[in-house]
Structure formats: C-alpha cells, structure tokens
C-alpha cells in the first residue's frame, strides 16, 4: 500500500503549493527536497523520480450538497520512484480570484477582475437594473497560459515573477437575469503577475493588467488557449460571425455597439482568427492577430515542437481538421493552410483497431498582413455568391457548412480571399471532410508524436442520414454519441498534399483513431445522462510530457457536475481529479511541467448554476449555495490545483 504523506513538513517539501514537484527523472527525490528547503530526514527517498499517477475521487452527490456547489477534489497525486516506493499527496484547489473581485492593478489602485472595456479601454456598463448600474464582468474565464519572461521585474514580487495570461470568453446574462449577453461583449484578456514563493511553489496574485486589444479590432468569443513553444499565449476566436448575415444579426450588432458605440462599425472579417499575446518584463503585454491561419471556429491551437506546425480545434458543426504550417519557426505571420480529407474506417469506438487515414488539401499560402488588408477592403459578395436554395445554375457548387446546405460560386481571382476569410465554405468547396461536430481542444504528446483532439459531441453532421452529414466525406457514424470522444492522431513527416506537392512539416497528422469515448445513459438518480465514471463532452485538453498524462476538462450538458480528468497514456488509467460547481464548465486547463522547478495544473470554470433539464433533481438545493459562493452566479474562479491545506504555512 502507498505510504500517505501526512506530516506538515513532508507535504511542504514534496508539494509545497501546487501538484508540484520538479518532475525531471534525472533528479533524485533527496535532491528535490534539498532544493526546496527540506532536510535529509531518514525517510527521504533516495531513488530517482520515475512517474506520476493520480488517485481518483468519487463524484460528489447530494449527501454533501456543498461539495456539488463549488470546486471539489478528494483526489491525490501518487509519486512513484525507481525503487518502486510511492508517496501520495492530496490535492486541493486554490483560486487567484473570482471574477467581479476588485484586485490590484499593480499601480496602487484596484481593477475589476474579468471586467469588460470598449475599443477605447473604457468600462462597458450594465444598465439593465435601474439604480444598480455596474461594469460588466465575465462569468466565463477560459484559456489560461502560465509562463515566465527572461529578466522579468515587477514591483511587489518577493519571490520570482510568473505570469498567467487569462482570457474571458463571454458573460452569460446581464444582471437583470433576463438579457442574454452571449457574444455581445468584446472578450477581455488579462495578464496576471504572480509571486512564486521559491520554498513552496505557491502562486500569489500581485498585479492584474488588461491587454489593450484596440489595435486588433477587439476580441470575439475567446475560448481555449495554449502556450506556444516560444512562450507566447495563443488565443482563439470561435464561431466566426457569418459575414453574409452580420448586418442583420442581433448578436453581432450588439457586439459592435458595445465595442464601438455603433452597431454598424464592426467588420465580421476581423473576427474568427488566432490572436497571440506576448508578455513583457513588467507584466504588461502586446497582442496581434494572425489572419493567415484560416477564419474558422478557433477553439484551441496546438503548435508542435517544430514551432511551425499548428493543429487547430474547430468548434463548429461541419468542422474539420485544419493545419497551418508557418514559413518560419516561432513566427505565425505567414504560411500555408491545409484541411483534411478523412479516409475509410472512421470510428469513435476505442475498441476498434482501425484508424482512418488523413490526406491534406492545401487551401492556400498567405501572410497575415495581406489577409488583413483583404478583410479591411472586401465585402462578402466581392468574394463569392451564396444561395440557400438550389439556383439551378451549374456554375454553383453545393456544400454543407455550419450545419446548413448552401450553393456557392467563387468570384474570379478570389480563391485566396475565400480560403482565408470564408474558410469553412472554401474548404467544403475544395472537398475537405467537413463532417465533425464541435471539435474542441487539441494537444500533443511529443515523445510519441501523437496529437489528441476532443469531439465534444458526436452528432448531427457526423451521423449517417442526418441533413448535415455529407455522404462520402469519410466522417460517418451509425448513431449519435452525445457524450463525445477524444481522438488520437499519429504525426509524421514526408507527407504530400492532394496535388502531390510536399508538405514542409515533420508533424502532420496521418490518421485518426478513437482513444476514449463517453457513454450516453438513461438519466440516473442524480440526473446524469452521461456515465459519470467516464469522460463526457470533452473540451479542454492538455498533455504533460513528464507526467505522461492527458488532462481532460468537460463542457457537458450530461454530467450534473462537470469533471477534470487525468488519463495516463501508458497505464491507461483514467482518474477524476476535480469536480466543477454544478451547471459549470471546466475551462482554462494548462498542465505545466516545470516553472522554476515547480509543476502546476491550471484550471478555471464557467457559468456555475447554469441549469438545464438534467439539474432538476439538484437545482433546488444547490442554487442558493452557488449564488452564495459565486456572486449570485455572476462570478467564476480562476486558479490552480494545489496541495491540501494540512497545516501548510508558507
């Protein structure tokens, strides 16, 4: 049986403040403890670190309603050494703040965490309750990157400065509880300066800085994110607004009004791209948008170890595998865009031994500057004609995009504009397999050259016979699996596109196979319609090389509480390591192997208490608890997993 680490000193030495130890196999445990300020006690392990696994927690139930109404973990990290001795450390969750808190701006003042500002960086005010006007703030923090900057120096940091870039996807409701605000506010993005205590690894918020997004036209529905190999934060803009209908779209008009003060000023072609944030030494940051990576429903971009090849999540109905190959390493401002064709044998059943092959259609090559110029100057009708009914004209091509059947005709000389500004339509036109539904997070296992991709739901366009399914495109399953799946994609070099031209990358996906799948069930006693002991509606994905673990965060309408899971790719062990407040979504996932010797698992959540039919059993008991915990359900936490507070005093 594993020895459980219970002493205050041992917990501090081994864990210190995050799930947390330097995980390099070349270091001995004794060396780690000495480096962290520990002594050479008789029970100090002498064998080198070997591996990490997680001891799973049970799902919370109404036996303890409070556990269902907050971030809950009873999980543990198990550390295995080369002599097969083990130690376990219990986990806990530590938030930096709850959105809506007033936090330090690093200049002696306070700033609203998750607060919304317009194109002039002025607060956007919620006026829906007379006499209680206040600045809008988000209940939906999402993509987070933890990073360092060489020679960083920020006033107030006593240990070492570490930075977290956090983006806020949307806010669900105005404070009247009736006005839907989804996608109607420009997404803020912030840099948190954190003080890292070198004796414990604990992270403390010192400064909150709003990134000025005015030069990139503001941000649209920023969802998942990743850390680039060169240390920048790669953001996202999902559900790109349809340029053909934007002028009459109430959501986009409201977005434009809140951003610019004018509901006609925002240009839909400025959104649906990939923003990149570079943090400065003082905890401020700059931002740019890469217009050459395709205008799709950007969910989460994973750049491969070559610092050139990016596999992109595409969170849409009739989505596809898209890859961007940059011309230069560490520079996403120019390159080539590809979309996949899926071969025979596609399945979402992990028990099948088959993998469906992938071939790649080159959509085009471009620089960000030239596509932004096209976005600034072209109207959608300059690029193509789109008909919702068959025009009985052979010059039009029938496609299915974004869940709708359309007929399109590309205008002469407009292929490049179509490829990069109308990417979904153009990829369908070129024959890409636009058949997935809600392709969410992506991540990479570099050692094994395997990428992972989350399918939140396997329905609609994926199901044979559905109106959105395209027969013959390779993406076809016999029946819906709402609970979703995680796919594994082998990565190789030496590939050619469908025209026979070489693809200049050693990290192209060559096939796709199901790794894990959820299970739809009849509603259980708590209300779950997805098996609570399996993943359900996977969304955020992050892989830790040193822990050999795929972390999976859920965005589920089938689990009463969404969970954060850890899946060891060697042992195939799936462990539940945290439960999110009921009605909320697990977001902001980032598995950090090492920063100044410490390892972290970042995690946020969104919209706690956003009730659906599955919550009928629990809603009455949990609603008042969640309201009390999270600012009447307008707040949400940004934070990380840490060691259990067993008398820890830093």
C-alpha positions in Angstrom: 0.0 0.0 0.0 1.3 3.5 -0.8 2.6 5.5 2.1 0.5 8.6 2.6 2.4 11.7 3.2 0.7 13.4 6.2 3.3 15.5 8.0 3.2 19.2 7.6 6.8 19.4 6.7 6.8 16.5 4.3 3.8 18.0 2.5 5.5 21.3 2.2 8.7 19.7 0.9 7.2 17.4 -1.7 4.3 19.5 -2.8 4.6 23.0 -1.4 1.7 24.7 -3.1 0.8 23.0 -6.4 0.8 19.4 -7.6 4.2 20.0 -7.5 7.5 18.8 -7.8 10.2 19.1 -10.3 9.4 16.1 -12.4 12.7 15.5 -14.1 13.7 11.8 -14.0 17.3 12.8 -13.7 16.8 14.3 -10.2 16.7 12.3 -7.0 13.9 12.9 -4.5 16.6 13.8 -1.9 17.9 16.4 -4.3 14.4 17.8 -4.8 13.8 18.1 -1.1 17.1 19.8 -0.5 16.4 22.2 -3.4 13.0 23.1 -1.8 14.4 23.8 1.6 13.9 20.3 3.1 16.4 18.4 5.1 17.8 14.9 4.7 15.4 13.2 7.0 15.7 9.4 7.5 12.6 8.8 5.4 13.8 10.9 2.5 13.5 8.8 -0.7 16.9 8.1 -2.2 15.6 6.7 -5.5 15.1 8.8 -8.6 11.7 10.0 -9.6 10.0 7.6 -12.1 6.4 8.5 -12.8 3.2 10.2 -11.5 -0.3 8.8 -11.4 -3.5 10.1 -9.8 -5.7 8.5 -7.2 -9.3 9.1 -8.4 -12.0 10.8 -6.4 -15.7 9.9 -6.3 -18.2 12.2 -7.9 -19.9 14.4 -5.3 -23.6 13.7 -4.5 -26.4 15.4 -2.6 -25.2 13.6 0.5 -22.9 16.7 0.7 -24.6 19.4 -1.3 -21.8 21.9 -0.6 -19.4 19.7 -2.5 -21.6 20.0 -5.6 -21.7 23.7 -5.4 -18.0 24.5 -5.5 -14.7 23.3 -6.9 -14.2 19.9 -5.1 -11.3 17.5 -5.1 -10.6 14.5 -2.9 -8.0 13.2 -5.4 -4.3 12.6 -4.8 -1.1 12.6 -6.8 0.9 9.4 -6.4 4.6 9.7 -7.0 6.5 6.6 -7.9 10.2 6.3 -7.5 12.7 3.9 -9.3 12.8 1.6 -6.2 9.0 1.3 -6.5 8.4 3.2 -3.3 5.5 5.7 -3.6 4.2 8.8 -1.9 0.8 10.3 -2.1 -0.2 14.0 -1.8 -3.8 15.1 -1.6 -4.9 17.8 -3.9 -6.9 21.0 -3.3 -8.0 24.0 -5.5 -6.7 27.5 -5.0 -8.3 30.4 -6.8 -6.5 33.6 -7.6 -9.8 35.4 -7.6 -13.5 35.1 -8.5 -14.5 37.3 -11.4 -16.1 40.5 -10.1 -13.5 40.9 -7.4 -11.5 44.1 -7.2 -7.9 43.2 -7.5 -4.6 45.0 -7.5 -3.6 46.9 -10.7 0.0 47.0 -9.6 -0.1 50.8 -9.5 -1.7 51.3 -6.1 -5.2 51.0 -7.3 -7.8 48.3 -7.9 -9.3 46.9 -11.1 -12.3 44.7 -11.8 -11.3 41.1 -12.5 -12.9 39.9 -15.7 -14.2 43.4 -16.4 -15.3 44.5 -20.0 -14.0 47.5 -21.8 -14.7 49.1 -25.1 -12.3 50.0 -28.0 -11.1 53.0 -26.0 -10.5 50.8 -22.9 -13.4 52.4 -21.1 -15.7 50.3 -18.9 -18.8 48.9 -20.5 -21.8 49.4 -18.2 -24.6 47.0 -17.4 -27.7 49.3 -17.1 -30.4 46.6 -17.0 -31.2 47.2 -13.3 -32.0 50.9 -12.7 -30.0 52.3 -9.7 -27.6 49.3 -9.7 -25.5 50.1 -12.8 -22.2 48.4 -12.8 -19.4 47.4 -15.2 -20.0 44.1 -16.9 -17.7 41.3 -15.8 -17.4 37.8 -17.1 -18.7 34.6 -15.6 -16.8 32.6 -18.2 -13.0 32.7 -17.8 -11.4 30.2 -20.3 -7.9 29.7 -21.9 -5.0 30.3 -19.5 -1.2 30.1 -20.1 1.3 30.1 -17.3 4.7 31.3 -18.4 7.9 33.2 -17.5 9.7 36.1 -19.2 13.5 36.4 -19.0 14.7 39.2 -16.7 11.2 40.0 -15.6 10.8 42.5 -12.8 7.5 43.6 -11.3 7.1 45.7 -8.1 5.6 43.7 -5.2 7.1 40.4 -6.2 9.2 38.9 -3.4 10.0 35.6 -4.9 10.1 35.1 -8.7 7.7 36.7 -11.1 5.5 34.2 -13.0 2.7 35.3 -15.4 -0.7 33.9 -16.2 -2.5 35.1 -19.3 -6.2 34.6 -18.9 -9.0 35.2 -21.4 -12.6 35.7 -20.7 -14.9 34.1 -23.3 -18.2 35.8 -22.6 -20.7 36.7 -19.9 -24.0 34.7 -19.8 -26.5 37.2 -18.5 -26.8 40.8 -17.7 -27.6 41.5 -14.1 -31.3 41.5 -14.7 -31.0 37.8 -15.2 -33.1 38.1 -18.4 -30.9 39.8 -21.0 -28.8 37.2 -22.9 -25.2 38.6 -23.3 -23.5 35.7 -25.1 -21.2 37.1 -27.8 -22.4 40.6 -27.3 -19.4 41.9 -25.5 -15.7 42.2 -26.6 -13.7 39.5 -24.8 -11.2 40.9 -22.4 -7.8 39.3 -21.9 -5.6 39.9 -18.9 -2.0 39.2 -17.6 -1.7 38.2 -14.0 1.6 38.8 -12.3 2.1 36.1 -9.8 4.6 36.0 -7.0 6.1 32.5 -6.9 7.4 31.5 -3.4 10.6 29.5 -4.0 10.2 27.5 -0.8 6.7 26.2 -1.6 5.8 26.9 -5.2 2.8 28.9 -4.0 1.5 31.5 -6.5 0.0 34.8 -5.2 -1.6 37.5 -7.3 0.3 40.8 -7.3 -0.9 42.6 -10.4 -3.8 42.4 -12.9 -3.2 44.0 -16.3 -5.8 44.3 -19.1 -4.3 43.9 -22.5 -5.2 46.7 -24.9 -6.9 44.9 -27.8 -7.9 48.0 -29.8 -5.2 47.6 -32.4 -6.6 44.1 -33.3 -10.2 45.3 -33.6 -11.2 43.8 -30.2 -11.6 40.1 -29.5 -14.6 37.9 -30.3 -15.6 34.9 -28.1 -12.1 33.8 -26.9 -12.4 30.2 -25.9 -9.5 27.7 -25.4 -5.8 28.7 -25.5 -2.3 27.2 -25.4 1.3 28.2 -24.7 3.5 28.4 -27.8 6.9 26.7 -27.8 8.4 30.2 -27.7 6.5 31.4 -24.7 3.5 33.4 -26.0 -0.2 32.9 -25.3 -2.1 31.6 -28.4 -5.7 32.7 -28.0 -8.8 31.9 -30.1 -12.0 33.4 -31.6 -14.7 30.8 -32.1 -18.0 30.8 -34.0 -16.8 33.3 -36.6 -19.7 35.6 -37.5 -21.2 34.9 -40.9 -20.3 37.9 -43.0 -23.3 37.4 -45.3 -25.8 37.9 -42.4 -23.8 40.1 -39.9 -25.6 43.3 -40.8 -28.9 41.8 -39.7 -27.6 39.6 -36.8 -28.7 41.0 -33.5 -25.8 39.4 -31.6 -23.2 40.9 -33.9 -24.9 44.3 -33.9 -24.9 44.3 -30.1 -21.2 43.3 -30.1 -20.4 46.2 -32.4 -22.5 48.6 -30.3 -20.7 47.6 -27.1 -17.3 47.7 -28.7 -17.5 50.8 -30.8 -20.7 52.6 -29.7 -22.0 51.9 -33.2 -23.8 48.7 -34.2 -22.7 49.0 -37.8 -19.0 49.7 -37.3 -17.5 46.2 -36.5 -16.4 44.2 -39.6 -17.2 40.5 -39.4 -14.0 39.6 -41.3 -11.9 40.9 -38.4 -13.1 38.0 -36.2 -12.6 34.3 -36.3 -8.8 34.5 -36.3 -6.0 33.5 -34.0 -4.7 36.2 -31.6 -1.2 35.9 -30.0 -0.2 37.7 -26.7 3.4 38.5 -25.8 4.0 39.3 -22.2 6.5 42.0 -21.3 9.0 42.0 -18.4 6.8 44.4 -16.4 3.6 42.3 -16.6 2.1 44.3 -19.4 1.6 42.7 -22.9 1.1 43.3 -26.6 -1.3 41.4 -28.9 -1.6 40.7 -32.6 -4.0 38.6 -34.7 -2.8 36.1 -37.3 -5.2 36.5 -40.2 -3.5 33.8 -42.3 -4.4 30.7 -40.2 -7.9 30.4 -41.5 -11.1 32.1 -40.4 -12.7 29.2 -38.6 -14.3 28.5 -35.2 -10.9 28.7 -33.5 -11.1 26.7 -30.2 -7.5 25.8 -29.3 -4.4 25.9 -31.4 -1.5 23.4 -30.6 1.8 24.3 -32.1 4.1 21.3 -32.5 7.7 21.1 -31.2 9.0 22.3 -34.6 7.5 25.8 -33.6 5.9 25.9 -37.1 3.1 23.3 -37.4 -0.2 24.1 -35.8 -3.2 21.7 -35.4 -6.3 23.7 -34.8 -9.5 22.9 -33.0 -12.6 23.9 -35.0 -15.6 24.2 -32.7 -18.4 24.1 -35.2 -21.0 21.9 -36.8 -19.4 20.6 -40.1 -16.0 21.3 -38.7 -12.7 19.8 -40.0 -9.1 19.1 -39.1 -7.1 22.2 -40.1 -3.3 22.5 -40.0 -1.3 25.6 -40.6 2.4 25.3 -41.4 4.3 28.5 -40.8 7.1 29.6 -43.2 9.5 30.3 -40.3 9.8 28.9 -36.8 8.3 30.9 -34.0 6.5 33.2 -36.5 2.9 32.6 -37.4 2.5 35.6 -39.6 2.9 33.7 -42.9 2.5 30.1 -44.0 0.2 27.6 -45.7 -3.2 26.3 -44.6 -4.4 22.8 -45.1 -7.7 20.9 -44.5 -8.0 17.2 -44.1 -9.8 14.5 -46.1 -10.8 11.5 -43.9 -10.3 8.1 -45.3 -12.2 4.8 -44.8 -12.7 3.2 -41.5 -13.5 6.3 -39.3 -14.9 5.2 -35.9 -15.4 6.7 -32.5 -15.2 3.3 -30.8 -11.9 2.9 -28.9 -12.3 -0.8 -29.1 -11.9 -0.9 -32.8 -8.3 -1.4 -34.0 -8.7 0.7 -37.1 -7.6 4.2 -37.8 -8.9 6.4 -40.6 -6.2 7.8 -42.8 -5.9 11.6 -43.4 -4.8 13.3 -46.6 -4.4 17.0 -46.9 -5.8 19.6 -49.2 -3.8 22.8 -49.5 -6.2 25.7 -49.3 -3.6 28.4 -49.9 -0.5 30.3 -48.7 -0.6 33.9 -47.4 0.8 36.4 -45.0 -1.3 37.9 -42.2 -0.8 41.4 -43.5 -2.2 40.6 -46.9 -5.3 38.8 -45.5 -5.9 41.6 -43.0 -5.8 44.0 -45.9 -8.4 41.9 -47.8 -10.5 41.8 -44.6 -10.4 45.6 -44.5 -11.4 46.1 -48.1 -13.6 43.3 -49.2 -17.3 42.7 -48.8 -18.5 39.1 -48.7 -20.2 39.5 -52.1 -16.8 40.5 -53.5 -15.5 37.0 -52.7 -18.4 34.7 -53.5 -22.1 34.3 -54.1 -24.0 32.2 -51.6 -27.5 30.8 -52.2 -29.6 29.0 -49.6 -31.7 27.3 -52.3 -30.5 25.5 -55.4 -30.1 28.3 -58.0 -30.3 25.7 -60.8 -27.0 27.0 -62.1 -24.2 24.6 -62.9 -21.6 27.3 -62.0 -22.6 26.9 -58.3 -21.3 24.2 -56.1 -23.4 22.5 -53.4 -21.7 22.4 -50.0 -22.7 21.9 -46.4 -21.1 24.3 -43.9 -22.0 25.4 -40.4 -24.9 22.9 -40.3 -26.5 24.4 -43.5 -26.7 23.3 -47.1 -25.7 26.1 -49.5 -24.7 26.6 -53.1 -21.7 28.8 -53.6 -19.7 30.3 -56.5 -16.2 31.8 -56.0 -15.7 35.0 -57.9 -12.8 35.1 -60.4 -9.5 35.9 -58.7 -10.9 35.4 -55.2 -9.6 32.0 -54.2 -7.1 33.4 -51.7 -9.7 35.6 -50.1 -12.1 32.7 -49.9 -9.5 30.4 -48.4 -8.6 32.7 -45.6 -11.8 34.7 -45.0 -14.5 32.2 -45.9 -12.5 29.2 -44.8 -15.4 26.8 -43.8 -17.2 27.4 -47.1 -14.0 27.2 -49.2 -12.7 24.0 -47.5 -16.1 22.4 -48.2 -15.9 23.6 -51.8 -12.4 22.0 -52.2 -13.6 18.7 -50.9 -12.3 18.7 -47.3 -14.1 16.4 -44.8 -16.3 19.0 -43.1 -18.1 16.4 -41.0 -17.2 16.8 -37.3 -19.3 18.4 -34.6 -17.7 20.6 -32.0 -14.1 19.8 -32.4 -12.7 21.3 -29.3 -9.3 21.2 -27.7 -6.1 19.9 -29.3 -2.8 19.0 -27.6 0.4 17.0 -28.4 2.3 14.1 -26.9 5.7 15.0 -28.4 7.6 11.9 -27.3 5.2 9.5 -29.1 4.4 12.0 -31.9 0.6 11.8 -31.2 -1.8 14.6 -31.1 -5.1 14.5 -29.3 -8.4 16.1 -30.4 -11.6 16.4 -28.4 -15.0 15.9 -30.0 -17.5 17.4 -27.5 -20.4 15.7 -29.2 -20.6 13.1 -31.9 -23.9 14.0 -33.6 -25.6 15.9 -36.4 -23.1 16.2 -39.2 -21.2 13.1 -38.0 -24.3 10.8 -38.2 -25.3 8.9 -41.4 -28.6 10.1 -42.7 -28.6 13.5 -40.8 -29.3 16.5 -43.0 -25.9 18.0 -42.1 -24.0 14.8 -42.9 -22.1 14.7 -46.2 -22.1 11.2 -47.7 -18.7 10.1 -48.8 -16.6 12.5 -46.9 -15.3 9.8 -44.5 -17.0 11.2 -41.4 -20.0 9.0 -40.7 -21.1 7.0 -37.7 -24.2 4.9 -37.4 -25.7 6.7 -34.4 -25.3 9.7 -32.2 -23.0 9.7 -29.2 -23.8 12.9 -27.4 -21.2 12.2 -24.7 -18.4 12.6 -27.3 -14.9 11.2 -27.7 -11.2 12.0 -27.7 -9.3 11.1 -30.9 -5.6 10.3 -31.3 -3.7 11.4 -34.4 -0.3 10.0 -35.4 2.1 12.6 -36.6 4.7 12.1 -39.3 6.9 13.9 -41.9 7.3 13.2 -45.6 3.7 13.9 -46.5 2.3 15.3 -49.7 -0.9 17.2 -50.3 -3.6 16.0 -52.6 -1.9 17.8 -55.6 1.3 15.8 -55.0 3.3 18.7 -53.5 5.4 18.1 -50.5 4.2 19.4 -47.1 7.1 21.0 -45.3 6.5 19.6 -41.9 7.6 16.6 -39.8 4.4 16.9 -37.6 1.5 16.3 -40.0 -1.4 14.1 -38.7 -1.6 11.0 -40.9 -4.6 9.2 -39.3 -7.2 9.5 -36.6 -8.4 6.9 -34.1 -10.7 7.0 -31.0 -8.7 7.0 -27.7 -11.6 7.5 -25.2 -15.3 7.8 -25.5 -18.2 8.8 -23.2 -21.3 6.8 -22.8 -24.9 8.0 -23.1 -27.2 6.6 -20.4 -30.8 7.0 -19.3 -31.0 9.6 -16.5 -29.6 8.2 -13.2 -30.9 9.2 -9.8 -28.9 12.4 -9.7 -29.9 13.4 -13.3 -26.7 12.4 -15.2 -27.4 11.3 -18.8 -23.8 10.5 -19.4 -22.0 7.8 -17.5 -20.4 9.7 -14.5 -17.5 7.3 -14.4 -16.4 8.1 -17.9 -15.5 11.3 -19.7 -18.4 13.2 -21.1 -18.4 16.0 -23.6 -14.6 16.5 -23.6 -13.5 20.1 -24.3 -10.1 21.4 -22.8 -7.2 19.0 -23.5 -3.6 19.4 -22.3 -0.8 16.8 -22.2 2.0 16.7 -19.7 5.2 15.1 -21.1 6.7 14.4 -17.7 3.6 13.1 -16.1 2.7 11.2 -19.3 -0.8 12.3 -18.6 -3.6 13.7 -20.8 -5.8 16.1 -18.8 -9.4 16.4 -20.0 -11.8 19.1 -18.9 -15.5 18.7 -19.6 -18.1 21.0 -21.2 -21.0 18.7 -20.5 -24.8 19.1 -20.7 -24.9 15.4 -19.5 -23.0 15.5 -16.2 -24.7 17.3 -13.4 -21.2 18.3 -12.2 -18.5 18.6 -14.9 -15.2 17.0 -14.1 -11.5 17.4 -14.7 -9.9 14.0 -15.6 -6.3 12.7 -15.8 -5.6 9.8 -18.2 -2.2 8.1 -18.1 -1.4 7.2 -21.7 1.0 4.4 -20.6 -1.2 2.7 -17.9 -4.5 3.6 -19.5 -5.7 4.7 -16.1 -8.5 7.3 -16.0 -8.8 9.3 -12.8 -11.3 12.0 -11.8 -9.3 14.7 -10.1 -11.7 17.6 -9.7 -15.4 18.4 -9.8 -16.7 21.8 -11.1 -19.7 23.6 -9.5 -22.9 22.1 -10.8 -24.0 23.7 -14.1 -20.5 25.0 -14.7 -17.9 24.0 -17.3 -14.3 23.0 -16.8 -12.0 25.5 -18.6 -8.6 27.2 -18.5 -6.7 23.9 -18.4 -2.9 24.1 -18.7 -0.6 21.4 -17.5 2.8 23.0 -16.7 5.7 20.5 -16.4 8.0 22.9 -14.7 8.4 26.6 -13.9 11.4 27.3 -11.6 11.3 23.7 -10.5 7.5 23.5 -9.8 4.7 21.8 -11.6 1.2 23.2 -11.9 -2.2 22.3 -13.3 -4.2 25.4 -14.1 -8.0 25.2 -14.1 -10.9 27.6 -14.2 -14.6 27.2 -14.6 -17.5 29.0 -16.3 -21.2 29.8 -15.5 -21.8 27.8 -12.3 -25.5 27.2 -11.8 -26.4 27.4 -15.5 -29.3 25.0 -15.1 -30.6 22.5 -17.6 -33.1 19.7 -17.6 -30.5 17.3 -16.1 -30.3 19.5 -12.9 -34.0 19.2 -11.9 -33.0 16.8 -9.0 -30.3 19.1 -7.6 -31.3 22.6 -8.6 -33.4 23.5 -5.5 -30.7 22.5 -3.0 -27.7 23.8 -5.0 -28.9 27.1 -6.4 -28.8 29.1 -3.1 -25.3 27.6 -2.4 -23.9 28.5 -5.8 -25.4 32.0 -5.5 -23.7 32.5 -2.2 -20.4 31.2 -3.4 -20.2 33.0 -6.7 -21.7 36.4 -6.6 -25.3 35.4 -7.3 -23.9 33.2 -10.1 -22.2 36.1 -11.9 -18.7 35.2 -10.7 -16.4 32.3 -11.6 -13.0 31.2 -10.3 -9.5 31.5 -12.0 -6.9 29.3 -10.2 -5.0 26.1 -10.0 -4.8 22.8 -8.3 -2.6 22.8 -5.2 -1.7 20.7 -2.1 -4.3 20.0 0.6 -4.1 22.6 3.4 -2.9 20.2 6.0 -1.4 22.9 8.2 0.7 24.3 5.4 2.1 27.7 6.3 4.4 29.3 3.8 
